[in-house]
């Protein structure tokens, strides 16, 4: 009897599989869950915080200052981005598969960049105004230059609407035959490298590097002036305590995305793209979206005037003070070592500053 067993070449095909190219095909399950949760939390906190902020502004609309108007523009830009977060959260929950059609694909991508451009350009305007006021004693935005203020805000929105044109043009839904998914991606009609480079260079230079340099320069001179001179009015010092954290949180949220985008642009131009880099773009993009819910939290923690108004509104109470939400931001009383004359002089300066930024503008 023949007891030999024929394995049919079972051990003949024992070559190992090369996993070097598998990284780009791994489903980013952990990243997808993290992005989905992050978008959901940002949506809940952002809608509540910005809703309270807009209600507080609406209740004091008869006494708006220019700084309050800046807050309004920033809040509107944040609310626009928050409206797209349900789409992005659903996309992440479906392993980054897009389910909402071509229009919402373009809309979500464009609004994401509109929020970024509007936020950083408005911070440039605020920083420049504070720099001229504190360092040179020049009021860039005042009652006499009200038209300049509105022109600046209009230009910020126009630039923010023009720069995302590549998103409206090239963002499309596409079928990924390899993964069997519908994706929302940029589809460049001509040379991918040329159009992608132009689009990203505009974003990184006009949208990030140049405004960042302007903000850093202005804030540096402001800090130097505040350190050198003790004659800077209390209101301007208090305002600086708000604007500097706003700038810091903005760059903390948006810098990782722009660094990742720069790396992806450099590697894409050389033909070296990685799946992990695309996942990093998704995660850092979600971190940028989180910024839309952080500004009201900063106002609540730093601005005593806004905190009092918000708590009074939620408690159906009234607040008599009509000052700016950013001025008197610390909500502190005069130190005990100040003389009555100094306290009266401080109140007079605060009144003069609010009169300069009156709502007749």
Secondary structure, DSSP 8 states (H G I E B T S, - for coil): -------TTTTT-------TT-GGGS--HHHHHHHHHHHHHHHHHHHHHHHHHHHHHHHTGGG--HHHHHHHHHHHHHHHHHHHHHHHHHHHHTTT---SHHHHHHHHHHHHHHHHHHHHHHHHHHHHHHHHHHHS---SSSSTTHHHHHHHHHHHHHHHHHHTHHHHHHEEEEEETTTTEEEEEE--SS-HHHHHHHHHHHHHIIIIIHHHHHHHHHHHHHHHHHHH-S-S-HHHHHHHHHHHHHHHHHHHHHHHHHHHHHHHHHHHHTT---HHHHHHHHHHHHHHHHGGGHHHHHHHHH-HHHHHHHHHHHTT--------SSTTTT-----TTS-HHHHHHHHHHHHHHHHHT-TT-
